[in-house]
Amino acid sequence: MTEGGTSARVGRRAAIGLSVAALVLLASFVVPPLTGWDVDARSDMLGVPPTHGFWQAKVGIGTLPALLVAGLGVWRAEAWALAWSWRRLLLTAYVVALVWLVSLALVDGSAGLTRVMTNDTEYLVTARTVSDVPALLAGYVERIPQAHPDNWPIHVAGHPPGALLFFVGLVAVGLGSDLAAALVVCAVAASIPVATLLALRALGADRGARLAAPFLVLTPAAVFLAVSADAVFAALGAWGLAALAVSATSTSRARLVGWGVVAGLLLGWCVMSSYGLPLLGLPALAVLFLARSWWPLPVAAGAALVVVLGFAVLGFAWWEAYPVLVDRYWDGIAATRPAAYWMWGNLGALLVSGGPLLGAGLAVAARRHEGEARTLAVLALAGAAAVAAADLSRMSKAEVERIWLPFVPWLTLSLALLPGGWRRWGLGLQVLTALAVQHLLYTTW
């Protein structure tokens, strides 16, 4: 088949994928209000399914810089990414990602950065009360059930203690104010594109990384990454997978072992931060498959096990806590959120966070690829498999625009596989999604 014929087929596949994504996204928004179906997106009845937010149109001090970054990115981002040195690309990716995150958050004014930190259902308020970490871990599981007289707030109860301990650490080093903690989270979240690009380059996908860079930096997920603890989990996962890629492609045993240990420690802390993040094992296996090296697997798995067992020695056993968490989850809001909606409504929420262009990218990723394109496709499909597993578990009903953030960078890699004619306007669609969501919805995070 000619190159033009192949491009046309890819374009048709992308168009079908985008159309399906658009239908899912539209249905997830319109079905509940049109049918009067209460899917319990928010307990206060103000929710706009499939998101956890509610309608609130506004502009703010972040609007102009966000528009400038978006316009400049759509105009020149791909050309610059292809032309610049690798070091310049990484530095620019970090700086622009940080500006994009903060600008979008500031559409809500300073409260866009600090409101999560002041919420007593989140982590920072609780972290300020912690004075004895061993005692915290020893009594953590017993305080998960709602029936406990001193039960944990909902997000603390819903996660292993690694999430809370991140904020305990910020308080301990003097970064425990609302604004300081928020800026730290944004600074950490802005590193996600850099980590993802480094993973791709280690796997030999230099051009693929450059094509993916604009989509990774100007992601609609930035709306939810800013100040969300899940952004920290996503960054830990991205750096863990990057370290694993370096380990798997190392030519010396010392580098293989050293980076394998780093990967295991970071991914192990992910497991101790969110009960759903063992699913990052699927992208991790994809990394090893692409590198054609399984030697780092026992090294990384052993280091991750050290983290998990270390928590157990101090009083928190993941395998004991998870069943208790499941009981609390089903005793609470999960019981009133209908799976008949959320099993596919979740995908609508993911398309709000990851952008509707993911439908086109994943449709193209599902075809046969060679070379760098194969690397991008395998990682994107591994991310999709992790999302599918999370969805089928029924432990993720609603709020996945935030909860599934660790999988979004890997899904986003599929967008670099789109034909050249799709990429610029596709990036425009992605930034327009981010701007619309931030300016029309109160997103909670």
C-alpha positions as CSV (number, residue, x, y, z in Angstrom):
1,M,0.0,0.0,0.0
2,T,1.2,3.5,-0.8
3,E,2.2,5.9,2.0
4,G,-0.8,8.1,1.1
5,G,-3.1,5.1,1.3
6,T,-1.8,4.2,4.7
7,S,-2.1,7.8,5.9
8,A,-5.7,7.8,4.7
9,R,-6.5,4.6,6.6
10,V,-4.9,5.9,9.8
11,G,-6.9,9.1,9.4
12,R,-10.2,7.2,9.0
13,R,-9.3,5.1,12.1
14,A,-8.6,8.3,14.1
15,A,-11.9,9.8,12.9
16,I,-13.8,6.8,14.1
17,G,-12.0,6.8,17.5
18,L,-12.7,10.5,18.0
19,S,-16.4,10.1,17.0
20,V,-16.8,7.3,19.5
21,A,-15.1,9.3,22.2
22,A,-17.3,12.3,21.4
23,L,-20.4,10.2,21.7
24,V,-19.3,8.7,25.1
25,L,-18.4,12.2,26.4
26,L,-21.7,13.7,25.2
27,A,-23.8,10.8,26.6
28,S,-22.0,10.9,29.9
29,F,-23.1,14.6,30.3
30,V,-26.6,14.5,28.9
31,V,-28.0,11.2,29.9
32,P,-28.4,11.9,33.7
33,P,-30.2,15.2,33.3
34,L,-32.3,14.2,30.3
35,T,-33.5,11.0,32.1
36,G,-33.7,12.4,35.6
37,W,-31.2,9.7,36.7
38,D,-29.5,10.6,40.0
39,V,-26.1,9.1,39.6
40,D,-24.8,10.8,42.8
41,A,-21.8,12.6,41.3
42,R,-21.7,14.8,44.4
43,S,-23.4,14.3,47.8
44,D,-24.6,17.9,47.7
45,M,-26.7,17.2,44.5
46,L,-24.9,20.0,42.6
47,G,-22.7,17.7,40.6
48,V,-22.4,17.7,36.8
49,P,-21.9,14.0,35.9
50,P,-19.5,12.6,34.9
51,T,-17.3,15.1,36.8
52,H,-17.3,15.8,40.5
53,G,-17.6,19.5,39.8
54,F,-20.6,21.8,39.2
55,W,-21.3,24.6,36.7
56,Q,-19.6,27.8,37.6
57,A,-18.6,30.1,34.7
58,K,-15.9,32.6,35.5
59,V,-12.7,34.3,34.3
60,G,-9.7,35.2,36.5
61,I,-6.2,36.4,36.7
62,G,-5.0,33.1,35.2
63,T,-7.2,33.4,32.1
64,L,-4.9,35.6,30.0
65,P,-1.6,33.6,30.6
66,A,-3.5,30.4,30.0
67,L,-4.7,31.7,26.7
68,L,-1.3,32.9,25.7
69,V,0.4,29.6,26.6
70,A,-2.3,27.6,24.7
71,G,-2.1,29.8,21.6
72,L,1.7,29.8,21.5
73,G,1.7,26.0,22.0
74,V,-0.8,25.3,19.2
75,W,1.2,27.6,16.9
76,R,4.7,26.4,17.4
77,A,5.1,23.7,20.0
78,E,5.7,20.8,17.7
79,A,8.2,22.6,15.5
80,W,10.2,23.7,18.6
81,A,10.0,20.2,20.1
82,L,11.5,18.7,16.9
83,A,14.2,21.3,16.5
84,W,15.5,22.0,20.0
85,S,18.3,20.1,21.8
86,W,17.1,17.5,24.2
87,R,18.2,19.5,27.3
88,R,16.4,22.6,26.1
89,L,13.3,20.6,25.3
90,L,13.2,19.1,28.8
91,L,13.7,22.4,30.6
92,T,11.1,24.1,28.5
93,A,8.6,21.3,29.0
94,Y,9.0,21.6,32.7
95,V,8.7,25.4,32.8
96,V,5.7,25.5,30.4
97,A,3.9,22.7,32.2
98,L,4.3,24.6,35.5
99,V,3.0,27.8,34.0
100,W,0.1,25.9,32.4
101,L,-0.8,24.3,35.7
102,V,-0.6,27.5,37.8
103,S,-2.4,29.7,35.1
104,L,-5.3,27.3,34.9
105,A,-5.6,27.1,38.7
106,L,-5.5,30.9,39.0
107,V,-8.6,31.2,36.8
108,D,-10.3,30.7,40.2
109,G,-8.0,33.3,41.8
110,S,-5.7,32.4,44.7
111,A,-8.4,30.0,46.0
112,G,-7.7,27.8,42.9
113,L,-4.4,27.0,44.6
114,T,-5.3,26.9,48.2
115,R,-8.9,25.7,48.6
116,V,-8.0,22.0,48.4
117,M,-5.4,22.5,51.1
118,T,-8.0,24.1,53.5
119,N,-10.5,21.2,53.0
120,D,-10.6,19.0,56.1
121,T,-11.5,16.0,53.9
122,E,-8.1,16.2,52.2
123,Y,-4.6,15.6,53.6
124,L,-2.9,18.8,54.7
125,V,-5.3,19.6,57.6
126,T,-4.8,16.1,59.0
127,A,-1.1,16.2,58.4
128,R,-0.7,19.2,60.6
129,T,-2.1,17.2,63.5
130,V,0.4,14.4,63.2
131,S,3.2,14.4,65.8
132,D,4.0,10.7,66.0
133,V,4.4,8.8,62.7
134,P,4.9,5.3,64.2
135,A,1.7,5.7,66.3
136,L,0.0,7.0,63.1
137,L,0.9,3.8,61.2
138,A,0.1,1.5,64.1
139,G,-3.4,2.8,64.4
140,Y,-4.1,3.6,60.8
141,V,-6.2,0.6,59.8
142,E,-8.5,0.7,62.8
143,R,-9.5,4.3,62.0
144,I,-10.6,3.5,58.4
145,P,-14.2,2.3,59.2
146,Q,-16.9,5.0,59.4
147,A,-18.1,3.4,62.6
148,H,-14.8,4.3,64.4
149,P,-15.4,7.3,66.7
150,D,-12.3,9.0,65.4
151,N,-12.4,7.8,61.8
152,W,-10.1,9.3,59.2
153,P,-11.5,12.0,56.8
154,I,-12.6,10.4,53.5
155,H,-9.5,10.9,51.4
156,V,-7.1,9.9,54.2
157,A,-9.2,6.8,54.9
158,G,-9.4,6.0,51.2
159,H,-5.6,5.8,50.7
160,P,-2.7,4.0,52.3
161,P,-0.6,6.3,54.6
162,G,2.0,7.2,52.0
163,A,-0.4,9.9,50.7
164,L,-0.7,11.5,54.1
165,L,3.0,11.1,54.9
166,F,3.9,13.2,51.9
167,F,2.1,16.2,53.5
168,V,3.4,15.3,56.9
169,G,6.8,15.7,55.4
170,L,5.9,19.1,53.9
171,V,4.8,20.3,57.3
172,A,7.9,19.0,59.0
173,V,10.2,20.9,56.6
174,G,8.2,24.2,56.9
175,L,6.2,23.9,53.7
176,G,2.9,23.2,55.5
177,S,1.1,26.4,54.8
178,D,-1.8,26.3,52.3
179,L,0.0,28.1,49.5
180,A,3.4,26.5,50.0
181,A,2.0,23.0,49.9
182,A,0.0,23.9,46.8
183,L,3.0,25.2,45.0
184,V,5.0,22.2,45.9
185,V,2.3,19.9,44.5
186,C,2.3,22.0,41.3
187,A,6.1,21.9,41.0
188,V,6.0,18.1,41.4
189,A,3.2,17.7,38.9
190,A,5.0,19.8,36.3
191,S,7.7,17.1,36.2
192,I,5.4,14.5,34.8
193,P,6.1,15.3,31.1
194,V,9.8,15.4,31.8
195,A,9.7,11.9,33.4
196,T,7.6,10.5,30.6
197,L,9.9,12.0,27.9
198,L,12.9,10.5,29.6
199,A,11.3,7.1,29.7
200,L,10.6,7.3,25.9
201,R,14.2,8.4,25.1
202,A,15.6,5.6,27.2
203,L,13.5,3.2,25.1
204,G,14.9,4.7,21.9
205,A,11.8,6.7,20.9
206,D,13.5,10.2,20.5
207,R,11.3,11.5,17.7
208,G,8.2,9.9,19.3
209,A,9.0,11.7,22.5
210,R,9.3,15.0,20.7
211,L,6.0,14.6,19.0
212,A,4.3,13.6,22.3
213,A,5.8,16.5,24.2
214,P,3.3,19.2,23.3
215,F,0.4,16.9,24.3
216,L,2.1,15.9,27.6
217,V,2.7,19.5,28.6
218,L,-0.6,21.1,27.4
219,T,-2.8,18.3,28.7
220,P,-6.3,19.0,29.9
221,A,-5.4,16.9,32.9
222,A,-3.5,20.1,34.2
223,V,-6.9,21.3,35.4
224,F,-6.9,18.4,37.9
225,L,-3.2,18.0,38.4
226,A,-2.9,21.4,40.0
227,V,-2.9,20.9,43.8
228,S,-4.3,17.4,43.7
229,A,-2.5,14.8,45.7
230,D,-3.1,12.4,42.8
231,A,-0.8,14.6,40.8
232,V,2.0,13.6,43.2
233,F,1.1,9.9,42.7
234,A,1.2,10.4,39.0
235,A,4.6,12.0,39.2
236,L,6.0,9.2,41.4
237,G,4.7,6.7,38.9
238,A,6.1,8.5,35.9
239,W,9.6,8.8,37.5
240,G,9.4,5.2,38.6
241,L,8.7,4.0,35.1
242,A,11.4,6.3,33.7
243,A,13.9,4.8,36.2
244,L,12.8,1.3,35.1
245,A,13.3,2.2,31.5
246,V,16.8,3.4,32.2
247,S,17.5,0.3,34.2
248,A,16.2,-2.0,31.5
249,T,18.3,-0.4,28.8
250,S,21.5,0.0,30.8
251,T,24.7,-1.7,29.6
252,S,26.3,-2.1,33.0
253,R,25.1,-4.2,35.8
254,A,25.7,-1.4,38.4
255,R,23.3,1.0,36.5
256,L,20.8,-1.8,35.9
257,V,20.7,-2.6,39.7
258,G,20.9,1.1,40.8
259,W,18.1,2.4,38.6
260,G,16.1,-0.8,39.2
261,V,16.2,-0.1,42.9
262,V,15.2,3.6,42.4
263,A,12.3,2.4,40.2
264,G,11.1,-0.1,42.8
265,L,11.3,2.4,45.7
266,L,9.3,5.0,43.7
267,L,6.7,2.5,42.5
268,G,6.5,0.9,45.9
269,W,5.7,4.3,47.4
270,C,3.0,4.6,44.8
271,V,1.4,1.4,46.0
272,M,1.5,2.8,49.5
273,S,-0.1,6.0,48.3
274,S,-3.1,4.7,46.4
275,Y,-4.8,1.3,46.4
276,G,-5.3,1.5,42.7
277,L,-1.7,2.0,41.8
278,P,-0.5,-1.6,41.7
279,L,-2.1,-1.3,38.2
280,L,1.0,0.7,37.2
281,G,2.5,-2.8,37.0
282,L,1.0,-3.1,33.5
283,P,2.9,-0.1,32.1
284,A,6.0,-1.3,34.0
285,L,5.7,-4.7,32.2
286,A,5.3,-2.9,29.0
287,V,8.5,-1.0,29.6
288,L,10.4,-4.2,30.2
289,F,8.8,-5.8,27.1
290,L,9.9,-2.9,24.9
291,A,13.4,-2.9,26.4
292,R,13.6,-6.7,25.8
293,S,15.1,-7.1,29.3
294,W,13.5,-8.7,32.3
295,W,16.6,-8.5,34.5
296,P,15.3,-5.3,36.3
297,L,12.1,-7.0,37.3
298,P,13.4,-8.9,40.4
299,V,15.4,-5.8,41.4
300,A,12.5,-3.4,41.2
301,A,10.0,-5.8,42.6
302,G,12.4,-6.5,45.6
303,A,12.8,-2.8,46.3
304,A,9.1,-2.2,46.1
305,L,8.5,-5.1,48.5
306,V,11.0,-3.5,50.9
307,V,8.7,-0.4,51.0
308,V,5.5,-2.4,51.4
309,L,7.0,-4.6,54.1
310,G,8.6,-1.6,55.9
311,F,5.2,-0.1,56.4
312,A,3.9,-3.5,57.6
313,V,6.7,-3.7,60.2
314,L,5.7,-0.2,61.4
315,G,2.1,-1.3,61.8
316,F,0.4,-0.7,58.4
317,A,-0.1,-3.9,56.3
318,W,-1.5,-3.1,52.9
319,W,-3.2,-6.5,52.6
320,E,-5.0,-6.0,55.9
321,A,-6.1,-2.5,55.2
322,Y,-7.5,-3.0,51.7
323,P,-10.5,-5.2,52.8
324,V,-11.3,-2.7,55.5
325,L,-11.3,0.1,52.9
326,V,-13.5,-1.9,50.6
327,D,-16.1,-2.3,53.4
328,R,-16.0,1.5,54.1
329,Y,-16.3,2.3,50.4
330,W,-19.4,0.1,49.9
331,D,-20.9,1.3,53.2
332,G,-20.6,4.9,51.8
333,I,-21.2,6.6,48.5
334,A,-20.2,3.7,46.3
335,A,-23.5,2.0,47.2
336,T,-25.5,4.9,45.8
337,R,-23.5,5.4,42.6
338,P,-25.0,3.1,40.0
339,A,-22.6,0.9,38.1
340,A,-24.9,1.0,35.1
341,Y,-23.9,4.6,34.6
342,W,-20.4,4.8,36.0
343,M,-18.9,1.8,34.2
344,W,-19.1,4.0,31.0
345,G,-19.6,7.4,32.7
346,N,-16.1,7.0,34.1
347,L,-14.8,7.0,30.5
348,G,-16.5,10.3,30.0
349,A,-14.7,11.7,33.0
350,L,-11.4,10.3,31.7
351,L,-12.0,12.1,28.4
352,V,-12.6,15.4,30.3
353,S,-9.3,14.9,32.1
354,G,-7.2,13.4,29.3
355,G,-9.0,15.1,26.5
356,P,-11.4,13.8,23.8
357,L,-8.6,13.3,21.3
358,L,-7.6,10.2,23.3
359,G,-10.3,8.4,21.4
360,A,-8.5,9.1,18.1
361,G,-5.1,8.3,19.6
362,L,-6.0,5.0,21.1
363,A,-7.9,3.9,18.0
364,V,-4.6,4.5,16.0
365,A,-2.5,2.8,18.7
366,A,-4.5,-0.3,18.4
367,R,-3.2,-1.0,14.9
368,R,0.1,-2.7,14.0
369,H,3.2,-0.5,14.4
370,E,6.9,-0.7,14.0
371,G,9.9,1.2,15.4
372,E,9.3,4.2,17.6
373,A,5.6,4.1,16.9
374,R,5.4,0.6,18.4
375,T,6.9,1.9,21.6
376,L,4.3,4.7,21.9
377,A,1.5,2.3,21.0
378,V,2.5,-0.4,23.5
379,L,2.8,2.1,26.4
380,A,-0.5,3.8,25.5
381,L,-2.3,0.4,25.3
382,A,-0.8,-0.7,28.7
383,G,-2.2,2.5,30.2
384,A,-5.6,1.7,28.6
385,A,-5.4,-1.8,30.1
386,A,-4.8,-0.3,33.5
387,V,-7.8,2.0,33.1
388,A,-10.0,-1.0,32.0
389,A,-8.9,-3.0,35.0
390,A,-9.7,-0.1,37.4
391,D,-13.1,0.4,35.8
392,L,-14.1,-3.3,35.9
393,S,-13.0,-3.5,39.6
394,R,-16.0,-1.2,40.4
395,M,-13.7,0.4,43.0
396,S,-13.6,3.5,40.8
397,K,-17.1,5.0,40.5
398,A,-16.9,8.7,39.8
399,E,-14.1,11.2,40.5
400,V,-11.8,9.4,38.0
401,E,-10.9,12.6,36.3
402,R,-8.6,12.9,39.4
403,I,-8.1,9.2,40.5
404,W,-6.9,8.1,37.0
405,L,-4.3,10.9,36.6
406,P,-1.4,8.4,36.9
407,F,-2.5,6.6,33.8
408,V,-3.2,9.8,31.6
409,P,0.5,10.5,30.5
410,W,0.8,7.0,29.1
411,L,-2.6,7.2,27.3
412,T,-1.5,10.6,26.0
413,L,1.5,9.0,24.1
414,S,-1.0,7.7,21.6
415,L,-1.6,11.2,20.3
416,A,1.9,11.3,18.9
417,L,0.8,8.5,16.5
418,L,-1.8,10.7,14.8
419,P,-1.2,11.9,11.3
420,G,0.6,15.2,10.9
421,G,-2.5,16.9,9.7
422,W,-4.3,15.9,12.9
423,R,-1.7,16.9,15.4
424,R,-1.9,20.8,15.3
425,W,-5.7,21.0,15.4
426,G,-5.8,18.0,17.8
427,L,-3.6,20.0,20.2
428,G,-6.0,22.9,19.8
429,L,-8.9,20.6,20.7
430,Q,-7.0,19.5,23.8
431,V,-6.2,23.0,25.1
432,L,-9.7,24.1,24.3
433,T,-11.0,21.3,26.5
434,A,-8.8,22.4,29.3
435,L,-9.8,26.0,29.0
436,A,-13.5,25.2,28.8
437,V,-13.4,22.9,31.8
438,Q,-11.5,25.3,33.9
439,H,-13.7,28.3,32.9
440,L,-17.1,26.6,33.0
441,L,-16.8,24.2,35.9
442,Y,-15.9,24.3,39.6
443,T,-13.8,21.2,39.5
444,T,-13.2,20.7,43.3
445,W,-9.5,20.0,42.7
